[in-house]
Amino acid sequence: MKPDAPGQSAVLLTQVAARLEALEIPYAVIGGLAASFHGVVRSSLDADVVISVSNRKGTVTRLIRDLEEAGWRVVEREGGFEDPVASVIAVSDEYSNRVDILTGIRGMAADFDSRTLPASLFGANLRIIGLEDFIAMKLFAGGPQDLADARAALQVSSSALDVPLLDRLAAGYGRSVVRSLKELLGQMGFR
């Protein structure tokens, strides 16, 4: 399936994910689609993934070349010194559908891809960020919508939550995320 109109970024995501799989680049769907997967009721047209790269320069160069050869517009924006994201590769089609590929998030556990969860979207197989990684990442982002997403995911999926794993993942992002997690878990009766 290919996008044939605006508003189909999720369809474009399935194609981009297939390219990541073909290039053997570990990834996880994050953002609004991951929120929906984890039970957060929210409408969002964004399509975002984070990739795991050991040789960032070589992998990113190869990925950009492959995406351009597939016919998409590709723009990489490098993160600044204080930016928690190394870079964002924006992939768009002729209908302005867009997928953002984050080439790493400071503090995110390097093995996040080992905890991704399989999902099907428009007949394509995707890898969704795991629950604990999702919550820790949302607490790190720290915006009002991010905190609401973390809270909602906890409410919906609390029976599946691995609290020691979540504690470890939050610690990777730093003390402020550990404090936010402790406060959130306390408010929700986990501690």
PyMOL commands that set and color helices and strands:
alter all, ss='L'
color gray80, all
select helices_A, chain A and resi 9-22+31-37+56-69+112-115+131-141+144-160+163-173+175-187
alter helices_A, ss='H'
color red, helices_A
select strands_A, chain A and resi 27-30+48-51+73-78+87-92+98-102+117-121+124-128
alter strands_A, ss='S'
color yellow, strands_A
deselect
rebuild
show_as cartoon
